[in-house]
Amino acid sequence: MGSVNTKVTLCGIEMDNPIIPASGTFGFGYEFAELYDINCLGTFSFKGTTKDPRFGNPTPRIAECYAGMINAVGLQNPGVEKVISEELPRLAKCFHKPVMANVSGFAIEDYAYTCEKLDKEDQVGWLEVNVSCPNVHGGGMSFGTQPEAAAAVTRAVKAVTKKPVIIKLSPNVTDIVSIAKACEEAGADGISLINTLLGMRINLNTRKPVIANKMGGFSGPAIFPVAVRMVYQVAHAVKIPVVGMGGVSSAEDVIELMLAGATAVEVGAANLVNPFACRDIINDLPRVMEKYRIQSLSEIIGQA
């Protein structure tokens, strides 16, 4: 089994394998470090961090679906100052690789402030900037739904950081390619997609939405074909690397997204179903690579 090479390079940083637990499904890592050695991961994307602390949305904020789930957690996090002073030192004790910092904001200045702070942290390898948040100045539409707005966030963050900036896009748009290209032109080092689709469930007994927020982010295996399609479209339209995600739950899924054009692959909802999901996928990669006669993962990126 030792003959295959699982290494990939993402924005100039080499990773032992392409597997990355997705933001919001892995906390700040140390909860999972109690279950297994998380240093087996390529890296992980930590919980979405905002300038100020956020309590999150009212409960209930999780709804079950066929082959997936809907969540409306609402970016609950302690704010960037606490993340730097408390979460990162705790993480340093159990994770010895560069980590991906996930950043959210409600105004362009928020993004710039939070990214500038996290950019100075040695542990941070990449900044994954989530433009799926409501833009408070733009009437509540997310920054990720218009090319100009996504580009404006990208430029603002690139102006205050030295580390690779990966823009995480929302799939809730009609033309994902134009948004990805706008981010690339504005200086993005990578594109990460897809964030959750917008979903909703209604309780037949109460005749009310299951989630207090009415709607939430729909994730899980059901959205995988959408992820494959969007990763394929974007990877063929831009020259910067793509991080693929959306319903990934097996080593086969990882190979499929890489064939579509992903350099690395994030695993989200699967971690909430099975906390060992990422470890199991990593352990299974060599078997699947041998089955499909793949010597080196980096060679198959975009081969479909």
N, C-alpha and C positions, 0 to 999 in steps of 0.2 A: 504493500500500500504506500510505501514511502516514496514512490517514484513520481507522484503527481505534484505539481506546483500550484498552491492555492493563493500565492501572493498577488496583490494588485497595487497599483500606485494611484492614489487619489489626490489630485492637485499638488503633486510633488512630494507627498508623504506616503512612504511605503507601509502597507498593511499586511499582516500575516494571512489574512483572508478577507473576502469582501463583506463579511456579515456585520451589520450594525443594528443593534436594537434601536427602534425609532423613538423619537422624543415623546414623552408622556406615557410610555409603556414600560419604562425602566427606571423611573425616579432619578436619583443621582447615583445609581449603581450599587451603593453599599447594601441595600436591602437584598439584592440578588447575590452579592458577594458572600452572604451568609449561607447560600445554597450551593454555590460552586465557584471555582476560580474564574472570575470574569476576565482575566488576562488572556483567555483563549479567544476572546472576541477580536475582530478587526479593530473596532472602536465601538463607542456607543454615543448616541445623541441624547444629552440630558434634558431634563424636564424644561419645557418652554419657559424662558426667563424674561420678565418684563422689568422696566425701570423701577416701578413701585410694587410693593407686595399686593397680591390679589387673593381674595378669599374664594373666588370661583362662583359658579352659578348656583341657584337654589336646587335642592334635591326634590324628586329623583332626577338623576342626570345620566343614567345608563338604561338602555332598552335593548332587549334581545331581538334578534332577527334570524331568519333562515340564513345559515352560512355567514353570519356576521353579527355586528352589534352597532348600536348608535350611542354616541357619548356627547354630552354637553358639559364637560367639566369646567370650562371657562378659564383655562390658564391659571389655575390655582398655583401660586408659587410665592416664596418669601421675599421676592425682589432681588435685584442684582447685587446690592451691597451685602446682603445676608448670604447669597449664593457664594460670593467670593470669600467672605469671612468665615462661614460655617460649613457649607456643603463641600466646597472644593478641598479644604484640608482633610475632611473626613474621607472623601473619595481618594485622595492621594495615598491613604494607607492601604487601599485594596486594589487600586488600578494603576498600573505603571506604564501606560501608553498615552499618547496624545488623545484627548477626548474631544468630541464634537459639541460645541456650545450651541444650543438652540435658542434663538432670540425672537421675541414678539414685541409688537408695539402698536399704539393707537394713533401715533402721529410720527412724522419722519424724524423729528428731534428725539423722540423716545428711542427709536432704533439706533440712531447715531450714538446717543449717550450710553446705552447698554452695551453696544458692540465695542465702543472705545474702551470701556472698563474691562470687558472680558478679553479683549485683544492683548492686554498687558499680562495676562496670566500664563505662566509657563506651561501649565497642564493643557491649555486649550490649543488644539491643532488646527481646527477649522471652525468657522462661524457659519452655522446654518440659520439663515434668516427667513422666518416664516411670514410671508406676505399675505396670509389668508385671514389676518385680523381685520375687524371693521375699521375703516379709516374715519376717525371722528371728524376730521375737517372736510372730508369728501362725502358727507351725508350718509356714512355708515356702510357704503360699499367697501369691499375689501381692496387693499392695495394690489392684490394679485389678480383682480378682474380686468384691469385696464393696463395696456403696455406702458403708457406714460407714467402711471403711478408706481408700477413695479420698478421701472427704470429709475425713478426719482429716489426710491428707497435704496436701490443698489448703489447709485452715485454717492448718496449721503454716507452710507456705511463704508464704501471703499475710500472715501476721503479721510476717514479717521482710523483706518486699520491697516495692518501689514499682512495679516494672516489670510489664507484663502477664504473667500466669501462664497458660500453656496446658497443660492436663493431657492427656497422651498415653495413650489407653486400649488395653487388650488386647482382641482380638476373641474370646478363648477363654472366653466367658461366654454364659449363656443369655439374659440381658436387658441389652443394652448401654444401653438408654434410662435405666433406673433408676440406673445408675452415672453416666452423663453428667449427669443431673438432680441427683444428690447433689453432684457437683463444682460445678455451677452454684450451687446453694444455699449451698455452703461458700465461695463467692467467686471461683471460677475466672473468668478473663477470656476463655477460649476452650477448645475441646476439639479434640484432635488424634487422628485415628484413620484407619485401623486399624494397630496394631502387627502383627507377624507372627502367623500361625496356628501351631499346634504340629504339627510333622510328623516323619516318620521314614522311613528307607530301610534295607533289609537287603541285604547282599551275599550273592548266591546261592552263591558259591564257599566263603566262610568261614562262612556261615550266621550271621553276627554283624551287628549294626547298623553302618552305614557310619560314623556319627559316634561318637566316643569317649564323648560324653555321652548316647548312645542317641537322644535327641530334640533337635530344634532349631527355630528360627523359620523357618517356611515362607513364602517371599515370591516375587514375580515375577508375570507376567501371569495365571497360573492363579487368583490370589486376587482379581483385580479386581472380579468380580461381587459378592463378599462385601463389599468396600470400598464399592461403590456403594450396596448395600442398607443397610449400617450408617450411612454418612454421611447417607443420606436419612432414616433413622429418627431419628437424633440431631438433625439440623438442624431437623426438624419439631417436636422436643420441647423444645428449648432456645432461649433468645433470644440467647445469646452466639455469636460466630463459630465455625465449624468449619473445621479444616484437614484436608483429605482426603488419604489416601494408600493404597497397596496395589496393586501391580501396574501402576502408571501407566507407559506407555512411549511415548505419542504425544501430540500436541497435541489430537487427538480425545478421548483419554482424559481430558485436563484439562478440556475443555468438558463432558464427560459428568458428571464428579464435581462440577463447579460447578453444573450443572443440578440435581444431586441435593441441593445445598445447601452445598458447600464454598466458602469465601471465598478460600482459597489451597490449593495442591496440592503435596504433596511427592513426589519421585521417588526411589525407593530402589534396588532391585536393578538397574534399568536402567543405573545409573552403573557397576556392576561389569562389565556386559557391554560397554558402550560409554562410555568416559570423557567423550565429547562429548554424551551423551544430553540433558542439560538445556539446553545451548546450542542443540542442534538443535531441541528442542521449542519453545524461545523464538523461534527464527528462523521456525519454521513456524506459530506462532500467528496472525499476521496473515492468512496464506493461508486457514487453516481458518475464522477468523472471517468473512472475506469470503464464503467458500463457504456458510456457514450464516446469512449476513446478520446478523451480530452487530456492532454499532457499538462497544459498550463492554462489557468483560467483567464489570464490577461490576453491570451490569443483569441478567445472566442467573442470578445466584446464587439457587439454590433454585426456579428457574422450572419444574422438571419437575412 
